[in-house]
Amino acid sequence: MSIAIASPPSSPGCGNIFPTLPGIQWGVQKSPQFNTVTHRAVSGFEVRAARMQYPLWTFTLSYEFLRDGAYVEIQTLLGFFLQQMGSFSAFCYSDPSDNSVVNQTFATGDGVTTSFPLTRAYGGFVEPVQNLNGTPQIFVGGVLETPTAFSIVNGQVAFATPPAAGSVLSWTGSFFYRVRFVSDHADFNQFMYQLYELKQIAFVGSPLNKV
């Protein structure tokens, strides 16, 4: 018997891309989750320890209809689930409400450092981004860099020459969440001829390579 082993979370890339299909029901549930250990003394005073600097995000989607026949929507989504072997494999998901940045500051040059992680801000919260959708634009001091002036691996921007001290580094581009299905099973219900529904499908992940 052979046993498949998933790639470690630190490996670059996030596999296949979750398909965009009609029939999705509004709204999409999005839930951030941290892991905090809390100890409360008998006096009522608490001591807390945060085990996660960045959250895991759980997305829950519902499809009102998936068509069979010429449209092959049911085959597309069910086939995608089967291809991932349920919760085994990680894949890319483009969150409609959080998949791109424009002129996002990610660091300030010091004249020495050449490598910086890309980040995105969600309100006042800043989180690293490791899975890019396409090639982003990189700016140093507001000036667009040529593609030969830098390289990007796993969300880390490496400049050929250290950015000048005090220069603001920013980027414009799109990114994915790297996720996996929460469950190893999915309930596809046929309610009419060549029409199916999927009341709930959930996956968990992060803009980082956590899963």
C-alpha positions as CSV (number, residue, x, y, z in Angstrom):
1,M,0.0,0.0,0.0
2,S,1.4,3.4,-1.0
3,I,0.8,6.5,1.2
4,A,0.9,10.0,-0.3
5,I,2.6,12.7,1.7
6,A,1.7,16.3,1.2
7,S,4.4,18.9,0.6
8,P,5.5,20.9,3.6
9,P,3.9,24.3,4.1
10,S,7.3,26.0,3.4
11,S,7.3,24.8,-0.2
12,P,6.7,27.5,-2.8
13,G,3.5,27.6,-4.8
14,C,0.1,26.4,-3.9
15,G,-0.9,23.8,-6.5
16,N,-4.1,24.2,-8.6
17,I,-6.4,27.2,-8.7
18,F,-10.0,26.9,-7.3
19,P,-12.4,27.3,-10.2
20,T,-14.7,30.3,-10.6
21,L,-18.2,29.2,-11.3
22,P,-21.7,30.7,-11.5
23,G,-24.3,29.6,-9.0
24,I,-22.4,30.7,-5.9
25,Q,-24.7,32.1,-3.2
26,W,-24.1,35.4,-1.3
27,G,-22.5,35.8,1.0
28,V,-19.3,34.0,1.4
29,Q,-18.3,33.4,5.0
30,K,-14.7,34.4,5.9
31,S,-13.4,33.6,9.4
32,P,-9.9,34.4,10.8
33,Q,-8.7,32.3,13.6
34,F,-5.8,32.7,16.1
35,N,-4.5,30.3,18.8
36,T,-4.2,31.9,22.2
37,V,-3.4,30.1,25.4
38,T,-5.0,31.7,28.5
39,H,-4.2,31.0,32.1
40,R,-6.4,32.6,34.8
41,A,-5.2,32.8,38.4
42,V,-7.7,32.3,41.3
43,S,-7.5,36.1,41.8
44,G,-8.9,36.6,38.3
45,F,-5.7,37.9,36.7
46,E,-4.9,36.5,33.3
47,V,-1.7,35.6,31.5
48,R,-2.0,35.0,27.8
49,A,0.4,33.6,25.1
50,A,-0.2,34.0,21.4
51,R,0.8,31.0,19.5
52,M,0.1,32.5,16.0
53,Q,1.3,35.8,14.8
54,Y,-0.8,35.5,11.6
55,P,-4.2,33.8,11.5
56,L,-5.6,30.9,9.5
57,W,-8.6,32.0,7.4
58,T,-11.6,29.7,6.9
59,F,-13.8,30.3,3.8
60,T,-17.2,28.7,3.5
61,L,-19.0,28.8,0.2
62,S,-22.5,27.6,-0.9
63,Y,-23.6,26.9,-4.5
64,E,-27.3,27.1,-5.3
65,F,-26.9,25.4,-8.7
66,L,-24.2,23.5,-10.6
67,R,-25.2,22.4,-14.1
68,D,-24.5,19.1,-15.7
69,G,-24.5,18.4,-19.4
70,A,-23.0,21.0,-21.7
71,Y,-22.0,23.4,-18.9
72,V,-20.0,20.7,-16.9
73,E,-20.0,22.9,-13.8
74,I,-20.7,19.9,-11.5
75,Q,-17.9,18.0,-13.2
76,T,-15.5,20.9,-12.8
77,L,-16.1,21.4,-9.1
78,L,-16.5,17.8,-8.1
79,G,-13.5,16.9,-10.2
80,F,-11.4,19.6,-8.5
81,F,-12.4,18.2,-5.1
82,L,-11.4,14.7,-6.2
83,Q,-8.2,15.9,-7.7
84,Q,-7.2,17.4,-4.3
85,M,-8.1,14.1,-2.6
86,G,-10.3,16.0,-0.1
87,S,-8.3,17.8,2.5
88,F,-5.0,16.3,1.4
89,S,-3.6,18.8,-1.2
90,A,-3.2,22.5,-1.0
91,F,-4.5,24.8,-3.8
92,C,-4.8,28.5,-4.7
93,Y,-7.9,30.6,-3.9
94,S,-8.5,34.1,-5.1
95,D,-10.7,35.8,-2.4
96,P,-13.0,38.3,-4.2
97,S,-12.7,40.8,-1.4
98,D,-8.9,40.5,-0.8
99,N,-6.8,39.5,-3.7
100,S,-4.8,42.5,-4.8
101,V,-3.0,45.6,-3.6
102,V,-2.2,49.0,-5.2
103,N,0.9,50.9,-4.1
104,Q,1.2,48.8,-0.9
105,T,4.2,49.7,1.2
106,F,6.1,46.6,2.4
107,A,9.5,48.0,3.6
108,T,11.9,50.9,3.8
109,G,15.4,50.6,2.4
110,D,18.5,51.0,4.6
111,G,21.2,51.0,1.9
112,V,22.4,47.5,3.0
113,T,19.5,45.0,3.0
114,T,18.6,43.5,-0.3
115,S,15.8,41.1,0.6
116,F,12.3,42.0,1.9
117,P,9.0,40.1,2.3
118,L,6.0,41.3,0.5
119,T,3.0,42.2,2.7
120,R,-0.5,43.5,2.4
121,A,-2.5,45.5,4.9
122,Y,-6.1,44.6,5.9
123,G,-7.3,47.6,7.8
124,G,-4.6,48.1,10.4
125,F,-3.3,44.5,10.2
126,V,-0.3,43.7,8.1
127,E,0.3,40.2,6.8
128,P,3.0,38.6,4.6
129,V,2.0,37.4,1.1
130,Q,3.8,34.4,-0.4
131,N,1.6,33.3,-3.3
132,L,1.5,35.8,-6.2
133,N,-1.0,35.8,-9.1
134,G,1.1,37.0,-11.9
135,T,4.1,39.3,-11.8
136,P,3.8,42.3,-9.6
137,Q,5.1,45.8,-10.1
138,I,7.8,46.8,-7.6
139,F,8.5,50.5,-6.8
140,V,11.5,52.0,-5.0
141,G,10.9,55.6,-3.8
142,G,7.9,55.7,-6.2
143,V,9.9,54.7,-9.2
144,L,8.9,51.5,-11.0
145,E,11.8,49.0,-11.0
146,T,12.7,47.0,-14.2
147,P,12.2,43.2,-14.0
148,T,15.9,42.7,-14.1
149,A,16.5,44.8,-10.9
150,F,14.9,42.2,-8.6
151,S,13.7,38.6,-8.3
152,I,10.8,37.2,-6.2
153,V,10.8,33.8,-4.6
154,N,8.1,32.6,-2.2
155,G,7.0,36.2,-1.6
156,Q,10.5,37.4,-0.9
157,V,11.8,40.3,-3.0
158,A,15.6,40.2,-3.6
159,F,17.1,43.4,-5.2
160,A,20.2,43.2,-7.2
161,T,21.3,46.5,-5.5
162,P,20.3,47.5,-2.0
163,P,17.6,50.2,-2.0
164,A,18.8,53.5,-0.8
165,A,18.4,54.3,2.9
166,G,15.0,55.9,3.5
167,S,13.5,54.8,0.2
168,V,9.9,53.5,0.5
169,L,9.4,50.1,-1.1
170,S,5.9,49.4,-2.5
171,W,4.2,47.0,-4.8
172,T,1.1,46.6,-7.0
173,G,-0.3,43.2,-7.9
174,S,-2.5,40.2,-7.1
175,F,-2.1,37.3,-4.8
176,F,-3.7,34.0,-3.8
177,Y,-4.6,32.4,-0.5
178,R,-3.0,28.9,-0.2
179,V,-5.7,26.7,1.2
180,R,-6.9,23.1,1.7
181,F,-10.4,21.7,2.0
182,V,-11.5,21.4,5.6
183,S,-13.2,18.0,5.1
184,D,-12.5,14.9,3.2
185,H,-16.1,14.7,2.0
186,A,-18.5,17.0,0.1
187,D,-22.3,16.7,-0.3
188,F,-23.5,17.3,-3.9
189,N,-27.3,17.2,-4.1
190,Q,-29.1,16.7,-7.4
191,F,-32.5,18.5,-7.0
192,M,-33.6,18.6,-10.7
193,Y,-32.5,17.1,-14.0
194,Q,-28.9,18.1,-14.6
195,L,-29.0,20.5,-11.7
196,Y,-27.0,20.1,-8.5
197,E,-26.4,22.1,-5.4
198,L,-23.6,22.2,-2.9
199,K,-24.9,23.6,0.4
200,Q,-21.5,24.1,1.9
201,I,-17.9,23.7,1.0
202,A,-15.1,25.0,3.3
203,F,-11.4,25.5,3.0
204,V,-8.8,26.9,5.3
205,G,-5.5,28.7,4.7
206,S,-3.6,31.9,4.5
207,P,-1.7,34.3,2.1
208,L,1.3,32.6,3.7
209,N,2.3,29.0,3.0
210,K,0.8,27.6,6.2
211,V,-1.1,24.6,4.9
